[in-house]
């Protein structure tokens, strides 16, 4: 996680902002949705994907993310199904229960980029698909993890009344 303090932030308040966060996922990733005030101007969906909690308020925002995840599908399919892999070998941090390590509020039209990353000889980092949504980078290590996360985004879209085609 990279932290940065904007120059104009009052130092007495201890202000800090997350510039970016990277999360490596493998296997079944827990997904949770919490919705409030759906159908009103105050609507909000809280989407927890593993250890990241994302707040979404508009159909346009979730549409951009869903389309970005769909564009990463072909690369994710090439990863294959979840396979037993030790957390230490994969460089994965163990998060028990539903602890949240990052909270992100997405708005507008977030940039969604994806690229396959091949494991380099001698590296502990496995092959994965890197999917960046705004400040969050998911390093998706297998098809199972991709499906879990993509399903979460689709459920959020459904809650915000975005027709899924």
C-alpha contacts under 8 A as a table, 3 or more apart, distances in Angstrom:
res1	aa1	res2	aa2	distance
1	X	18	X	7.29
1	X	20	X	6.26
1	X	21	X	4.59
1	X	22	X	6.56
2	X	18	X	6.12
2	X	19	X	5.88
2	X	20	X	5.69
2	X	21	X	6.47
3	X	16	X	6.61
3	X	17	X	5.90
3	X	18	X	4.89
3	X	19	X	5.89
3	X	20	X	7.62
4	X	16	X	5.99
4	X	17	X	5.72
4	X	18	X	6.50
4	X	19	X	6.39
5	X	9	X	6.75
5	X	15	X	6.59
5	X	16	X	4.92
5	X	17	X	6.19
6	X	9	X	5.42
6	X	16	X	7.65
6	X	17	X	7.92
9	X	15	X	6.34
10	X	13	X	5.92
10	X	14	X	7.35
10	X	15	X	6.84
11	X	14	X	5.43
11	X	15	X	6.59
12	X	15	X	7.96
18	X	21	X	7.14
18	X	135	X	7.84
19	X	135	X	6.23
20	X	135	X	4.46
20	X	136	X	5.76
20	X	137	X	7.52
21	X	102	X	7.68
21	X	135	X	6.35
21	X	136	X	5.05
21	X	137	X	6.16
22	X	136	X	5.93
22	X	137	X	4.57
22	X	138	X	5.87
22	X	139	X	7.15
23	X	136	X	7.64
23	X	137	X	6.22
23	X	138	X	4.98
23	X	139	X	6.00
24	X	91	X	7.95
24	X	92	X	6.21
24	X	138	X	5.84
24	X	139	X	4.44
24	X	140	X	6.11
24	X	141	X	7.19
25	X	29	X	6.98
25	X	50	X	7.87
25	X	92	X	7.39
25	X	138	X	7.07
25	X	139	X	6.13
25	X	140	X	5.23
25	X	141	X	6.02
25	X	145	X	6.27
26	X	29	X	7.02
26	X	82	X	6.68
26	X	140	X	6.39
26	X	141	X	5.14
26	X	142	X	5.86
26	X	144	X	7.24
26	X	145	X	5.18
27	X	81	X	7.98
27	X	82	X	4.95
27	X	83	X	7.39
27	X	141	X	7.96
27	X	142	X	6.70
27	X	143	X	7.88
27	X	144	X	5.23
27	X	145	X	4.89
28	X	144	X	6.14
28	X	145	X	5.61
28	X	148	X	6.47
29	X	49	X	6.85
29	X	50	X	5.44
29	X	145	X	5.80
29	X	148	X	5.87
29	X	149	X	7.04
30	X	48	X	7.77
30	X	49	X	6.18
30	X	50	X	5.15
30	X	98	X	7.99
30	X	148	X	7.50
31	X	47	X	7.23
31	X	48	X	5.51
31	X	49	X	4.83
31	X	50	X	6.28
31	X	148	X	7.14
31	X	149	X	7.24
31	X	152	X	6.04
32	X	46	X	7.96
32	X	47	X	5.82
32	X	48	X	5.00
32	X	49	X	6.84
32	X	152	X	7.53
33	X	45	X	6.77
33	X	46	X	5.62
33	X	47	X	4.71
33	X	48	X	6.36
33	X	152	X	7.79
33	X	155	X	7.84
33	X	156	X	7.07
34	X	45	X	5.66
34	X	46	X	4.92
34	X	47	X	6.58
35	X	38	X	6.73
35	X	43	X	7.50
35	X	44	X	5.79
35	X	45	X	4.38
35	X	46	X	6.17
35	X	159	X	7.41
36	X	42	X	7.95
36	X	43	X	5.69
36	X	44	X	5.42
36	X	45	X	6.50
37	X	40	X	5.72
37	X	41	X	7.90
37	X	42	X	5.87
37	X	43	X	4.40
37	X	44	X	6.62
38	X	42	X	7.53
38	X	43	X	4.54
38	X	44	X	6.74
38	X	159	X	7.43
38	X	160	X	6.74
39	X	43	X	6.24
39	X	160	X	7.54
40	X	43	X	5.38
42	X	57	X	7.69
43	X	57	X	5.79
43	X	58	X	7.97
43	X	160	X	7.97
44	X	55	X	6.67
44	X	56	X	5.66
44	X	57	X	4.55
44	X	58	X	7.87
45	X	55	X	5.69
45	X	56	X	5.18
45	X	57	X	6.33
45	X	156	X	6.62
45	X	159	X	7.50
45	X	160	X	7.54
46	X	53	X	6.56
46	X	54	X	5.72
46	X	55	X	4.61
46	X	56	X	6.50
47	X	53	X	5.63
47	X	54	X	5.09
47	X	55	X	6.30
47	X	56	X	7.69
47	X	152	X	7.21
47	X	153	X	7.79
47	X	156	X	6.85
48	X	51	X	6.84
48	X	52	X	5.58
48	X	53	X	4.24
48	X	54	X	6.18
48	X	100	X	7.87
49	X	52	X	5.31
49	X	53	X	6.38
49	X	54	X	7.83
49	X	149	X	6.46
49	X	152	X	7.18
50	X	98	X	7.43
50	X	100	X	7.71
51	X	95	X	7.15
51	X	98	X	6.94
51	X	99	X	6.07
51	X	100	X	4.47
51	X	101	X	5.33
51	X	102	X	6.76
52	X	100	X	5.62
52	X	101	X	6.02
52	X	102	X	4.97
52	X	103	X	5.99
52	X	104	X	7.57
53	X	100	X	6.39
53	X	102	X	6.21
53	X	103	X	4.73
53	X	104	X	6.23
54	X	103	X	5.89
54	X	104	X	4.78
54	X	105	X	5.74
54	X	106	X	6.84
55	X	103	X	7.74
55	X	104	X	6.21
55	X	105	X	4.68
55	X	106	X	6.12
56	X	61	X	7.10
56	X	62	X	6.97
56	X	105	X	6.47
56	X	106	X	5.68
56	X	107	X	6.77
57	X	61	X	7.53
57	X	106	X	7.89
57	X	107	X	7.11
57	X	160	X	7.74
58	X	61	X	5.43
58	X	62	X	6.65
58	X	107	X	7.24
58	X	108	X	7.90
58	X	160	X	7.05
59	X	62	X	5.33
59	X	63	X	5.93
59	X	157	X	6.84
59	X	160	X	6.00
59	X	161	X	7.32
59	X	162	X	6.02
60	X	63	X	5.09
60	X	64	X	6.32
60	X	108	X	6.95
60	X	109	X	6.70
61	X	64	X	5.38
61	X	65	X	6.57
61	X	106	X	7.03
61	X	107	X	5.71
61	X	108	X	5.45
61	X	109	X	5.18
61	X	110	X	6.68
62	X	65	X	5.07
62	X	66	X	6.06
62	X	153	X	7.24
62	X	156	X	7.30
62	X	157	X	5.83
63	X	66	X	5.15
63	X	67	X	6.11
63	X	157	X	6.99
63	X	162	X	7.46
64	X	67	X	5.30
64	X	68	X	6.20
64	X	109	X	6.06
64	X	110	X	6.74
64	X	111	X	7.83
64	X	112	X	7.42
65	X	68	X	5.02
65	X	69	X	6.21
65	X	110	X	7.16
65	X	112	X	6.33
65	X	133	X	6.90
65	X	153	X	7.41
66	X	69	X	5.16
66	X	70	X	6.18
66	X	150	X	7.38
66	X	153	X	6.11
66	X	154	X	6.61
66	X	157	X	7.82
67	X	70	X	5.04
67	X	71	X	6.32
68	X	71	X	5.16
68	X	72	X	6.65
68	X	112	X	5.22
68	X	113	X	6.75
68	X	114	X	7.68
69	X	72	X	5.16
69	X	73	X	6.58
69	X	112	X	7.72
69	X	131	X	7.53
69	X	150	X	6.42
70	X	73	X	5.22
70	X	150	X	7.87
71	X	74	X	7.24
71	X	114	X	7.73
72	X	75	X	5.60
72	X	76	X	6.26
72	X	114	X	5.81
72	X	115	X	7.42
72	X	129	X	7.71
72	X	131	X	7.34
73	X	76	X	5.04
73	X	77	X	6.12
73	X	146	X	7.91
74	X	77	X	5.19
74	X	78	X	6.73
75	X	78	X	5.45
75	X	79	X	7.22
75	X	115	X	7.48
75	X	116	X	6.04
75	X	129	X	6.60
76	X	79	X	5.40
76	X	80	X	7.63
76	X	116	X	7.81
76	X	128	X	7.68
76	X	129	X	6.07
76	X	140	X	7.57
76	X	142	X	6.74
76	X	143	X	5.66
76	X	146	X	6.52
77	X	80	X	5.90
77	X	142	X	7.89
77	X	143	X	5.68
78	X	143	X	7.76
79	X	127	X	7.56
79	X	128	X	6.89
79	X	141	X	6.86
79	X	142	X	5.00
79	X	143	X	5.84
80	X	142	X	5.73
80	X	143	X	5.33
81	X	142	X	5.62
81	X	143	X	4.95
81	X	144	X	5.59
82	X	141	X	7.97
82	X	142	X	5.32
82	X	143	X	6.45
82	X	144	X	5.48
82	X	145	X	7.43
83	X	142	X	7.84
85	X	89	X	7.00
85	X	90	X	6.70
86	X	89	X	5.26
86	X	90	X	6.21
87	X	90	X	5.13
87	X	91	X	5.86
87	X	92	X	4.78
87	X	93	X	6.78
87	X	94	X	7.21
88	X	91	X	5.10
88	X	92	X	6.28
88	X	93	X	7.97
89	X	92	X	7.76
89	X	124	X	5.78
89	X	125	X	7.75
90	X	124	X	5.95
90	X	125	X	5.78
90	X	126	X	6.03
91	X	124	X	6.41
91	X	125	X	6.35
95	X	98	X	7.71
95	X	99	X	6.68
96	X	99	X	6.62
100	X	103	X	7.25
106	X	110	X	6.98
106	X	134	X	7.45
107	X	110	X	6.79
110	X	133	X	6.45
110	X	134	X	5.20
111	X	132	X	7.56
111	X	133	X	5.95
111	X	134	X	5.38
112	X	131	X	7.02
112	X	132	X	5.38
112	X	133	X	4.60
112	X	134	X	6.50
113	X	130	X	7.95
113	X	131	X	5.70
113	X	132	X	5.09
113	X	133	X	6.83
114	X	129	X	6.81
114	X	130	X	5.36
114	X	131	X	4.30
114	X	132	X	6.21
115	X	129	X	5.65
115	X	130	X	5.27
115	X	131	X	6.72
116	X	127	X	7.69
116	X	128	X	6.01
116	X	129	X	4.27
116	X	130	X	6.09
117	X	127	X	5.53
117	X	128	X	5.26
117	X	129	X	5.72
117	X	130	X	6.77
118	X	126	X	7.30
118	X	127	X	4.46
118	X	128	X	6.64
119	X	123	X	6.68
119	X	125	X	6.19
119	X	126	X	5.02
119	X	127	X	4.38
119	X	128	X	7.74
120	X	123	X	5.42
120	X	125	X	7.77
123	X	126	X	7.56
126	X	141	X	6.84
127	X	141	X	6.36
128	X	139	X	5.88
128	X	140	X	5.23
128	X	141	X	4.33
128	X	142	X	6.90
129	X	138	X	7.91
129	X	139	X	5.71
129	X	140	X	5.12
129	X	141	X	6.59
130	X	137	X	6.56
130	X	138	X	5.76
130	X	139	X	4.64
130	X	140	X	6.31
131	X	137	X	5.60
131	X	138	X	5.17
131	X	139	X	6.50
131	X	140	X	7.45
132	X	135	X	7.04
132	X	136	X	5.61
132	X	137	X	4.19
132	X	138	X	6.20
133	X	136	X	5.28
133	X	137	X	6.34
134	X	137	X	7.96
140	X	143	X	7.87
140	X	145	X	6.23
140	X	146	X	6.16
141	X	145	X	6.95
142	X	145	X	5.57
142	X	146	X	6.49
143	X	146	X	4.98
143	X	147	X	6.13
144	X	147	X	5.19
144	X	148	X	6.33
145	X	148	X	5.17
145	X	149	X	6.28
146	X	149	X	5.33
146	X	150	X	5.95
147	X	150	X	5.14
147	X	151	X	5.92
148	X	151	X	5.24
148	X	152	X	6.34
149	X	152	X	5.05
149	X	153	X	6.47
150	X	153	X	5.23
150	X	154	X	6.29
151	X	154	X	5.02
151	X	155	X	6.12
152	X	155	X	5.09
152	X	156	X	6.28
153	X	156	X	5.10
153	X	157	X	6.25
154	X	157	X	4.97
154	X	158	X	6.21
154	X	164	X	7.54
155	X	158	X	5.01
155	X	159	X	6.26
156	X	159	X	5.11
156	X	160	X	6.32
157	X	160	X	5.15
157	X	161	X	6.30
157	X	162	X	5.13
157	X	163	X	7.64
157	X	164	X	7.61
158	X	161	X	4.94
158	X	162	X	5.37
158	X	163	X	6.71
158	X	164	X	7.18
159	X	162	X	7.47
